[in-house]
Amino acid sequence: YAALEKQSEEFDKKLTKQSEELKKEFYAALEKQSEEFDKKLLKQSRDLKDYISAQIGSLGQRWGIRAEKSISNFARELVKKWGGKVTKWRKEILIEIGNSKIIDTYEIDIVITNGEQRLVEVKSSCGTQDVIRFLKAVNFYEEETGVKGIEKIIVTFYITKEAKQVALQNGVNIITV
């Protein structure tokens, strides 16, 4: 009877040990599966966010182009009554970096000429970099035409506080809602 009891105790110990090992393996496998699921979920979230951002960006870009055309058409009709004209100005700048050549394009959306000149940039939203790029375009325009002291205007539906400050410091009039 003592031998049977000893054997039973050893069996219980082995069973408990195996049970603990199985439990550890199970939880390790579950944790690994959970981590893999979290990674997949995170990747899907990023992919979805990127997709939505791209779609919104595309929509905003199309909307911005339409807004620019609408404002340009409005300016053209208005200026026609004054006897002036409305055009768009564009300049390509060749930049050489090592052996590579890049063409950077600068545009002014609306150039109003009626005795005086006004340069107008149309943006659906405007940040500091947009203002800086517009100012560079204005400088290229002034260099090309020889005309200085031109009125600079940005028409936008939204402008950041920092961009507005840069614009005002550089003599750019802001027209916004």
Secondary structure, 3 states (H helix, E strand, C coil): CHHHHHHHHHHHHHHHHHHHHHHHHHHHHHHHHHHHHHHHHHHHHHHHHHHHHHHHHHHHHHHHHHHHHHHHHHHHHHHHHHCCEEEEEEEEEEEEECCEEEEEEEEEEEEEECCCEEEEEEECCECHHHHHHHHHHHHHHHHHHCCCCCEEEEEECCECHHHHHHHHHCCEEEECC
